[in-house]
Amino acid sequence: MRAAGVAGLVVKKMEQRLGRIMNRRRVLQLLFSGTVSGVIAPVVVRSRGKEQRFRLMDTRIAGSGYYAFSGVAMLLGPGDALSLRRQPENPHDHLAVEVFWKNHKLGYLPRRGNAVSAALMDQGGRLSAEVLAVLDHAEHWEPLDIRVWLHV
């Protein structure tokens, strides 16, 4: 399926799921913003029953050294489910999205790539994430690769 066709499907599903008409141009701008580093066009669609999920982006979390990551890194593995929470009151970034694993805060979605996720969450969209890889902290400043999903 072409990316444009998938984008149309994403917009249509979001309209249906959220129960209100959304401006198609605005949703497409959010999904395909060229200024958002790390965003991948949602061309991968996976079904879970009636719900579908679209890959929104692959990224590394930011700020892992300040939170619980080092204490739980040995317990994390590829495929582990992560939860995302908006933190609009964050004094450093009003678009902040926190990343959690079993109530342990691991860090944030990077500031350079959180605008789309924050906007979708603010509009009632449901996002989740999963671990792609846990890298050696001695060799990588931000050692957790994750994938963010949009559920529709």
N, C-alpha and C positions, 0 to 999 in steps of 0.2 A: 504494500500500500504506500502510495506517495505521501511525503511529509505534509503536503497541503491537505490531503484527504484526512489524515490523522488529526491535524490541527482542527479541521472542521468538526470532526467527531468529538474531540476534547471539548470544544466550545459548546456543542449541542448537549453532550452529557452533563457538563457543568450547569447549563441552563436548567435542564431537567432536574438534576440532583438538588440544586440550591433553591429550586422553586421560584425563581424570579428571572426576568429577562436581563441578560447581561449584554453590555456593549461588545460585540464581536471584535471590533478593532482594538479595544482596550485589553481584552483577554489575550489576543494574539500578540499585542505589544508586550504584555507581561511574560508570555511564554517564550517569545523569541527575541527578547531584548538583546541586541548585540553588545550592550555595555556590561552584561552580566557574564563574567568569566566563569567557565565551567559548566554552563547550562547546555544540556544536550536536548535537541529536538525530541519530543516524546514519541519516538517511532516504535518503541517496544511496548506492546500491549499484552498484558497477561490477565486472564480471567480467573476470578475466584468466585464461583457461583454466579450470581447476577452482578456482582461488583467487578469493575475493571480497574486496573491500575496502570498508570503511565509513568515511565521513567522520566523524572524531571531533571535530575543532574547526578553526576558522580563528582565527589569532592573529598577533601580532607577536612577534618574538623579543626577549628581554631581554638587556641587557649587551653589545650589539653594539659599543659604543665601547671595550670592554676587550679585544676579541679581533680576529680577522683580517678582520672584515667590511669595513672601509674599504679594505683592500688588494685585495679580490676583488669588491667591489660592482659594478664595471664589467663583470665577467665573468658575473654572475648575470642570469638572465632567467626570466620566467614559465615554469613547467613543469619547471624544473631539479630533479633529485632531491636530496633532503637525507637524511642519516642521523641517527638519534637514538640516544643512549647514556645509560643510567642512570648517575648518579653519587651513590650512596647515602652515600659518605664525605664529601660536600661539607659543610664545617663551618657554612655559612650556611643550607643547606636540604637536609634529608635526603631530600627528594622530588625533587631536582634531575634534570633531563633536559637533556643537552647537545645542541646542534644543530650538525651538521657538513656541509660541502660539500667533497667531494674531499679529505678529511683536514684541512681548514681549519676550526678551531672558530670558529663565527659568534656563538655566545651560548648562551642557554638558553630553554626554554619558560618563560613567565612563572610566577612562584611562585603567583599567584592561580589559575592554570589547570593546574597540573601534577599534581595529586593523582590524577586518573583515569588519565592516561598512565603515571605512575610505578607505580600499582597494577597496571595491565594488564601492563606490562613485567616487574614483579616476579613475576607469575604465569605468565610464559612467553609472553605475547602478543607478536606481532611488529608493531611500529609503524614507519611511515616518514613522510616529509614531502615536500612540494614547494613551490617558490617560487610565490606568487601574484602578488606585485608587489614591485619594488624602488623605494622612494620616495626623494625628495630628502632627504639627511641634514641639510641646512641648515634644512629646514622640519619635519622629524619626528625626535623624540628616538630612537625605535626604528623604523628605516626599512625593515624587511623583513617583509612579510606572507607567512605560510606557511599551508598546510593540512596537518593531521596525519591520517593514515590508519591504521586498524586492519585488519590482514590476517587473514582466517580461512579 
